[in-house]
Amino acid sequence: MATNFFGAWAGLFNGSRRTRVRYEAELLTYAKTEYTNDWQYAYQYMLANKGKGPQTVSLKVGAK
């Protein structure tokens, strides 16, 4: 009984870790593909913002 109980808890935590590791690997691949020059920044940004990528802002100088 105790073996099954602890085995179930271990499986639960290992499963969530595997999912997190897979998620982070997918974000890394995406960041390297879409943000070639700034992939490190994009990867850290996506980790901190639930997978949402950084947005580029275009500034129009002198526009009225």
N, C-alpha and C positions, 0 to 999 in steps of 0.2 A: 504494500500500500504506500509506504513512504517513498519507495523508489519511483512509483508512478507519479506521485504528487510532485516531487522535485524534478522529475523528468519533464513533466508538463510545464512547470515554471521555466526550466532551462530552455525548452523548445520555444516558449513564448518570447523570451528575451533574445534568443539567437535569431529568431525569425524577424523580429523588428530591426535588429542590427543588420542582418543581411539585406533587408529592404532599404534601409538607410544608406548602406554602402553602395547598393545598386543605383539608387537615386542620385547620389553624389557622383558616381561614375558617369551617369547619363548627362548630368549637368556639365561635367568636365568636358565630355565629348562635344556637347553642344557649344560650349563657350569657345573651345578651340576651333570649331568649324565656323561659327558665325562671327566671332570677334577675333580674327586672326592676330592682329597686332596687340590688342589689349585683352587677351583671353584671361589672364590672371586676375585682372580687375573685375571682368565680367563674371568669372567663376565665384569670386568672393562676394560680389554683389548679389548674385543669385542665391548663394547659401544663406546670406543674411536677410533676403527678402522673399522667402518661400518660393524660389524658382523663377521669380519675375526678373527679366533681363533689364539692364540699364537702358535708359532712353536717351537718345541724342536730342539736343535742343539746338535748333538753328536760330541764330540771332541775326536779325536784319538791322544793320547799322545804317542810320540815316533814313530809315523808312518813316513815312508820315501817314 
